[in-house]
Amino acid sequence: MALMSRPLLLLSRSDLVKNLVSTMPVSAGIVRSYVPGETTDAVVEATARLVDEGIRVTLDFLGEDTLDAEQAEATVAAYLEVLEALSARGLTRMAEVSVKLSAIGQALPDDVAGGGHKIALENARTICRAARNAGTTVTLDMEDHTTTDSTLAILRELRKDFPETGAVLQAYLHRTEADCRALAYEGSRVRLCKGAYNEPEEVAFQSDLDVDRSYVRCLKVLLAGQGYPMIATHDPRLVEIASTLASRYGRDQGSYEFQMLFGIRPDEQRRLVKAGERVRVYIPYGQEWYGYLMRRLAERPQNLSFFLKSLISKK
């Protein structure tokens, strides 16, 4: 993990720093390079532009670690709204949604309406039902390692009625290769990413090299399996390795996809599309951009200098 990554990941959960950043003149351009807007209209317009280029999209309404049942319900309502808007624009063939379970109740205490696990499951059912009615799908985002078992349990329940529900696995966790084997079955959509949370060495690989090696091992399992791998990486070397492995395992283009974050390596996204690959861009939106931005900075610490300049800008 890069030298600056750990402090930035810690800052992503600091309410004090969040309040400081939120009240200072943060450059709108810096934020918009990662988050195209706060409203449904803004993110639907961003989706339409990418779809026009042949790029698929998954939308994430920002927010996590919700400890208020009403806020969880508001997040569900936001997903229903964006799904309706995508359907009205005829975009759902190319656009789906990604959902963090902690944003829809997973972190609520056990004494609230049956507990966070149950609330998150029922809220996720509501979103999955709306997505199916709109002609699209849902992918459950993965968060820190303490939620992994609960998230995978909710995934199993959802897939009984909504087998198209996507999963996310994080290569930096020691357990992930085994999880890949368990999920590499026909019809199973699995996004493989490196991971962006500050995890202890007891559960996660700490060096970039070890994370990359785990990523390739997991990728081999998914590409050799019967499911639909979603290869989430911006690393040029891993993109090349993934393409080589897809060919080795007899994978036709369209039987897997590459995924990248909004605003990162857009030229590479277009290059892959022109090469015949299926590409999906992860677009976050909403007012809760702070934690997301800090994790993106942790992944690419060279962006920190630009962000700091924006904090002290008078413009």
N, C-alpha and C positions, 0 to 999 in steps of 0.2 A: 504494500500500500504506500502511495506517495507520501512524502514528508508532511505536506500540508493537509492531506486528506482527513486524518483523524480529528484535528481541531475543527475543520469545517463540518464534519459529520456531527460533532458534539454541538456546534453552534446551531445546527439544523433543528435541535430540540430545545434551544434556549429561548424562553419567553422574553427575557430581558433584552437580548440582542434583537430578537424579532421586533419588539416594540421600538427599539432604537432605529432599526433599518426602515420600519414602516413609517416613521415620522420624519425621516430625512429625505432630501430631494433626490431620490433614486432615479437615475435616468430611465425614462420610459423605454428608450431604445434597447437598453441592456436587458430589461425584463422581457420585452416583446421578442427578443431573439430566442427565448425559450418558451414563453407563454404568449400566444397570439392575442389573447383577450380575456375578459372576465365574464362576458355574457354569452348566452346561447347563440345569438345572432352572429357575434364575432367569430366563434369557433366553427359555426356552420359555413360561414364565408371562407374561412381558412381551409376547411375540409373540401369545399367545392373547387378551390384553386388547385389543390393537390390532385384531386380526382381527375380534373381536366388534363393533368400531366400523366395519367395512368398509374398514379400512386394510391394505394389503399391507405386507410386511416383507422386508428383506434383512439377514442376520446376518453380522457380522464378528467372528471370533475374534481378539482383539487380539494383535499381535506383528508385528515387521518386522525386517529386516536380520539375520536369523538366520545365525550363522556356525558352527552346530553341527548336524550331520546328524541326530543323535538328537532335537534340539529340533524340527527340521523334520518329522520323523516323528510327533512328539507333536502337532504342530499338525494334521497330516493326520488323526490319530486323533480329535482334538477335533471336526473337521468331520464325520467319519463318525458320531460319537456324536450330535451335534446333529441331523443329518439323520435318523437313526433315531428320535430322540425326537420330532421334528416329524411324521414319518410316523405314529408311534404315536398322536399326538394328532389326526391328520387335518388338519394345518395346511399341508401342502405345496402345496395349490392356491393358497395366498395368501402363502407364505413361501419364499424362496430364500436362498442364501448368497453373500457377497462374499469374495473371497480375494486377499490380498496375496502376490504371488509371492515376494517377498523373505522372507516368513515360512515358506515351504515349500521353501527351498533356493536361490533365484535368486542370492543373494549368496555362496554357497559357492565356494571357490577351484577352479580348473580341475583340480587334482590330486586332487580328492575324487570318486571314482566317476563320472568322465566330465565333471565340472564342474557349476557351479550351474545353468546353463541347462537341461541335460539332466535334472538331478534335479528342478527345478521343474516341467518339462514332465510328467514321469512322475507326480509327486505330484499335479499338477493333473488329470491323466487319472483318477487314482484317485478324486478328489473328484467330478469330473464324472460318472463312472460311478455312484457312489453316489447323487448327486443325481438322475440320470435314473431309477434304480431306485426312488427314493423318490417320483418324480413331480414333480420340480421342476428348477431350473436353477442355474447358477453364473454370477457376474459377476466378471471379473478386475479388481481395483482397480488404478488407476494410481498410481505413486509419483513420486519425483523424476525429472528429465528424463534422467538417465544410464541409467535402466532402460526408457525408452520403447520403443526399438527391440527390445530383448529381449522385452518384454511383448507387443508387437504380433506378433512372430514366433511366440511361444508361442500366442497367440490363433489365428493362422492354422493352426497345426498342430492345435490342439484342435478347431477348427471343422470339420475334415475328418471327424471322428467324432461330434462334439457341436456341430452348427451353432447350437444354441440358446445357446451360451456368450456371455455379455454382455461388452461392452468398456466402458472408461471413458476419456474424453478430457478434457483440461484446457484451458479456454479461454485461460488466461494464456500458454500456449506459442505462439510464433510459428508453429509448424508445424501447429497443430491444425485450422485450416480445411481444409488439404489432407488431413489424416487423416480428417476428417469426410466429405469427398467420396469417399475410398477405401472408407469403411465404410457409406455410406448405401445399401446394397443390400437387396433383399428378404430378410426373415428375420433381418437383423442388428440386434441389440439394442445400443444405444449410450447410455450415461449421459454426459451433458455436465455438467461441474461447472466452477467457476472455477479451482480448484487451491489447495492449501494447503501448498506447500513453498517454502522460500526459494531462489528461482531467480535466476541472474545475468541482467542485461539483454541479454546476447548471445542468450539463448534465450527470454526471457519478457518480456511487457509488465510495466511497473513501476507504472503509475498505475491507480487504480480505474477511471477513465473508459475507458482503453484496454482494460482487461480486459473491462469491460461491453460495449464495442463489439465486441470479438472474440467474446464470448459470443453476441451477437445474430446476427452473421454466421454463426457455426457453427450456431446454432439454425435459421436459414433453410435452410442446406444439409441438415440432418437432416430437417426437416419437409417439405421439398420432395422428399426422396428416398423410397425404397421400404422403408426399414427401420423399426424401432420405436424412436423417440427416448424417452429417459428424462431428463427435464428436472430436474436437481438444482440447486435454488436456493431460498433463503429470501427473496430480494429481492422485495418486493411489486411493484416496477416491472417486473422481469423476468418475474415470474409473469403479470402483465397483458399484457406484450408477447408472451409465449409463447402465451397464450390467443388473442390477436388473430391471430398468425401461423398458429396451427393452423386457425382458421376460414378465413383467406385461402387456405391451401393445401388446403382441402377435407378436413381431417382430422376424422374422427368421434371422439367421446370413446371411449377404449378402444384407439385406434390409437397412443397415446402415453401417457406417465404423468408425473406430477410426483413428485419424490423430495425428502425432507427428512430431516434428522438427528433422532434420538431426542431429545426434550425441547426442541426448538426450534420455536416457532410451532405448538404443537399445535392451537390454535383455528383457525389457517389450514388445517391439514391436514383438520380436520373440515369446515370450510366448503367446501373443494374437493370433498370426498366428497359432501356434500349437494348440490352443484351438478352432480353426475354425473360428476366427473372421477375418474380412476384415480390413487390416491396410494399411494406406497410409502415407508416409514420405514426408515432405515438404523440398525440397532441394533448397537452394539459391545458386546462382553462379554469377560470374562477378567481376569487379573491384570495384564496389561501395558497399563495404562490411561494411563500417564504421558505418553508421546509424543502419544497421541491427544488427551488433555486440553489439552496445551500448544498444539496446532494449533487446537483449538476456541477457546481463549482468544485466539489470534492473529487468528482470524476475527472475534471479537466482543470487542475489548479492554475494553469497558465491564464485562465480567465479571471483570476482573482484581482489582478492589477487593474483590469478594465472596470470591474465592479467597484473596487475601492475608489477609483477616480470618480465614478458616478455618484458615490455617497457625498463627496465634498464639492461636487459641482454646484455652481450658483445658477446654472442655466435651467 
